[in-house]
Amino acid sequence: AALLNRKVLQTFSRELRDFLFCLAQLRTFSVPLCRAMLPEAEVEAFIDLLIQRNIFVIPLDRNRQRYRLHSVFREYLLSEAERHLTPSRRQDVLRRAAAWCEGDADWRDAIDYAVKADDLTAAGRILERSATVFHRDYGDIPRYIEWAQRLEAQGIALGWETHYLYTWALVYRRRFELARIQMEKLGARVQEARGKRNA
């Protein structure tokens, strides 16, 4: 950490260090995503500088449109960000990133960033929009269960699609007792909806 600080971060401007602390919040990044996340920053110039100086940036595609930070460097930046960025600043960065990823149909990152920003209403909305696609294309059932449980624990009402697929995911993972509880809740919701429709 001391070496990274002395040899890398201290050679950068305050603006570039701030950019890196914000960038570390992201799993992967692109110029458009960074522009949305930090509209006031010189995003293109900063990313070009990092690439030219080979500062722990790894391209993820042949056209060099998407990147990630080296995992050790990112871990270091995340720990530094906790000291240098206020919680509200980190949340704002993550909310902007979540909104951009939602618009780009990058559902996993959109939900993850919204949850990390503690914007659970947005996370619930995105999860409902992407529930079927997420199950079909990603198949990351443990993470889906984790998200649904966190939303429910915080009193966020699950959408119909989210609730149904959450119940199915619990059955698939053989968590039968939790699945039974969710089936009962889903059944009660159906009865309540029928009652309202017939009233």
C-alpha positions as CSV (number, residue, x, y, z in Angstrom):
1,A,0.0,0.0,0.0
2,A,2.8,2.4,0.9
3,L,4.6,1.6,-2.4
4,L,1.4,2.1,-4.4
5,N,0.8,5.4,-2.7
6,R,4.4,6.7,-3.1
7,K,5.1,5.4,-6.6
8,V,1.6,5.8,-8.2
9,L,-1.0,7.9,-6.5
10,Q,1.3,10.7,-5.2
11,T,2.4,11.4,-8.8
12,F,-1.2,12.1,-9.9
13,S,-3.2,15.3,-9.6
14,R,-6.0,15.5,-7.0
15,E,-8.6,15.3,-9.7
16,L,-7.1,12.1,-11.1
17,R,-6.9,10.5,-7.7
18,D,-10.6,11.4,-7.1
19,F,-11.4,9.8,-10.4
20,L,-9.6,6.6,-9.5
21,F,-11.3,6.4,-6.1
22,C,-14.7,6.7,-7.9
23,L,-13.6,4.3,-10.7
24,A,-12.7,1.6,-8.1
25,Q,-16.4,1.4,-7.2
26,L,-17.0,-0.3,-10.6
27,R,-16.5,-3.9,-11.5
28,T,-15.7,-2.9,-15.1
29,F,-15.8,0.4,-16.9
30,S,-16.0,2.2,-20.3
31,V,-15.8,5.8,-21.3
32,P,-19.6,6.2,-21.7
33,L,-20.2,4.7,-18.2
34,C,-17.5,6.9,-16.6
35,R,-19.0,10.0,-18.4
36,A,-22.4,9.2,-16.8
37,M,-20.9,8.5,-13.5
38,L,-18.7,11.6,-13.3
39,P,-20.0,14.1,-15.8
40,E,-17.8,16.9,-14.5
41,A,-14.5,14.9,-14.9
42,E,-12.1,14.7,-17.8
43,V,-12.9,11.1,-18.3
44,E,-11.3,10.5,-21.7
45,A,-8.1,12.2,-20.8
46,F,-7.9,10.3,-17.5
47,I,-8.5,6.9,-19.0
48,D,-6.0,7.6,-21.9
49,L,-3.4,8.5,-19.3
50,L,-4.0,5.3,-17.3
51,I,-3.7,3.2,-20.5
52,Q,-0.6,5.0,-21.8
53,R,1.2,4.7,-18.5
54,N,0.0,1.2,-18.1
55,I,-1.4,1.9,-14.6
56,F,-3.0,-1.5,-13.8
57,V,-5.8,-1.2,-16.4
58,I,-6.8,-4.4,-18.2
59,P,-8.8,-4.3,-21.5
60,L,-11.7,-6.7,-21.7
61,D,-12.4,-6.7,-25.4
62,R,-10.5,-6.6,-28.7
63,N,-11.6,-3.1,-29.5
64,R,-10.5,-1.8,-26.1
65,Q,-13.9,-0.3,-25.2
66,R,-14.3,-2.0,-21.8
67,Y,-11.8,-2.3,-19.1
68,R,-11.3,-3.3,-15.5
69,L,-8.7,-2.4,-12.9
70,H,-6.2,-5.0,-11.7
71,S,-7.8,-6.6,-8.7
72,V,-5.0,-5.8,-6.2
73,F,-4.9,-2.1,-7.3
74,R,-8.7,-1.9,-7.1
75,E,-8.7,-3.4,-3.6
76,Y,-6.2,-0.7,-2.6
77,L,-8.2,2.1,-4.2
78,L,-11.4,0.9,-2.5
79,S,-9.7,1.1,0.9
80,E,-8.4,4.5,0.1
81,A,-11.8,5.7,-1.2
82,E,-13.3,4.9,2.2
83,R,-10.9,7.5,3.7
84,H,-11.1,10.1,0.9
85,L,-14.7,9.9,-0.4
86,T,-17.7,10.6,1.8
87,P,-20.4,7.9,1.9
88,S,-22.8,10.2,0.1
89,R,-20.2,10.7,-2.7
90,R,-19.7,7.0,-3.1
91,Q,-23.5,6.5,-3.1
92,D,-24.0,9.2,-5.7
93,V,-21.3,7.6,-8.0
94,L,-22.9,4.2,-7.6
95,R,-26.5,5.5,-8.3
96,R,-25.3,7.1,-11.5
97,A,-23.5,4.0,-12.5
98,A,-26.6,1.9,-11.7
99,A,-28.8,4.2,-13.9
100,W,-26.4,4.0,-16.8
101,C,-26.1,0.2,-16.6
102,E,-29.9,-0.1,-16.4
103,G,-30.2,1.9,-19.6
104,D,-27.5,-0.3,-21.2
105,A,-29.4,-3.5,-20.1
106,D,-26.4,-4.5,-18.0
107,W,-28.7,-5.9,-15.4
108,R,-26.2,-7.5,-13.0
109,D,-24.1,-4.4,-12.5
110,A,-27.1,-2.2,-12.4
111,I,-28.7,-4.1,-9.5
112,D,-25.3,-4.6,-7.8
113,Y,-24.5,-0.9,-7.9
114,A,-28.0,0.1,-6.8
115,V,-27.8,-2.3,-3.8
116,K,-24.3,-1.0,-2.9
117,A,-25.6,2.6,-3.1
118,D,-28.4,1.5,-0.7
119,D,-30.9,2.6,-3.3
120,L,-33.1,-0.5,-2.7
121,T,-36.2,1.0,-4.4
122,A,-34.2,1.3,-7.7
123,A,-32.7,-2.2,-7.1
124,G,-36.2,-3.6,-6.8
125,R,-37.4,-1.9,-9.9
126,I,-34.4,-3.1,-11.9
127,L,-34.7,-6.6,-10.6
128,E,-38.3,-6.7,-11.6
129,R,-37.5,-5.5,-15.1
130,S,-34.7,-8.1,-15.5
131,A,-35.9,-11.0,-13.5
132,T,-36.6,-13.4,-16.4
133,V,-33.6,-12.3,-18.4
134,F,-31.3,-12.6,-15.4
135,H,-32.4,-16.2,-14.7
136,R,-32.2,-17.2,-18.4
137,D,-28.9,-15.5,-19.4
138,Y,-26.9,-15.2,-16.2
139,G,-28.1,-18.2,-14.1
140,D,-26.5,-16.7,-11.0
141,I,-29.2,-18.0,-8.6
142,P,-27.3,-17.5,-5.3
143,R,-26.9,-13.8,-6.1
144,Y,-30.5,-13.4,-7.2
145,I,-31.6,-15.0,-3.9
146,E,-29.3,-12.7,-1.9
147,W,-30.7,-9.6,-3.7
148,A,-34.3,-10.6,-3.2
149,Q,-33.7,-11.4,0.5
150,R,-32.1,-8.1,1.1
151,L,-34.9,-6.2,-0.6
152,E,-37.5,-8.1,1.4
153,A,-35.6,-7.6,4.7
154,Q,-35.6,-3.8,4.1
155,G,-39.4,-3.8,3.4
156,I,-39.2,-3.3,-0.3
157,A,-42.1,-5.1,-2.0
158,L,-41.0,-7.6,-4.6
159,G,-42.6,-7.3,-8.0
160,W,-44.7,-10.3,-9.2
161,E,-42.0,-11.6,-11.6
162,T,-39.2,-11.2,-9.0
163,H,-41.3,-12.9,-6.3
164,Y,-42.2,-15.8,-8.5
165,L,-38.6,-16.4,-9.7
166,Y,-37.3,-15.9,-6.1
167,T,-39.6,-18.7,-4.9
168,W,-38.5,-20.9,-7.8
169,A,-34.8,-20.2,-7.1
170,L,-35.3,-21.3,-3.5
171,V,-36.8,-24.6,-4.6
172,Y,-34.0,-25.1,-7.2
173,R,-31.4,-24.5,-4.4
174,R,-33.3,-27.0,-2.2
175,R,-34.1,-24.4,0.4
176,F,-37.5,-25.9,0.8
177,E,-38.6,-24.3,4.1
178,L,-37.9,-20.8,2.8
179,A,-39.5,-21.7,-0.5
180,R,-42.7,-22.8,1.3
181,I,-42.8,-19.5,3.2
182,Q,-42.5,-17.6,-0.1
183,M,-45.1,-19.7,-1.8
184,E,-47.5,-18.9,1.1
185,K,-46.8,-15.2,0.7
186,L,-47.2,-15.4,-3.1
187,G,-50.5,-17.2,-2.6
188,A,-51.7,-14.6,-0.2
189,R,-50.8,-11.9,-2.7
190,V,-52.7,-13.6,-5.5
191,Q,-55.8,-13.9,-3.2
192,E,-55.5,-10.2,-2.2
193,A,-55.2,-9.2,-5.9
194,R,-58.3,-11.3,-6.8
195,G,-60.2,-9.7,-4.0
196,K,-59.4,-6.2,-5.2
197,R,-60.3,-7.1,-8.8
198,N,-63.7,-8.5,-7.7
199,A,-64.5,-5.7,-5.3
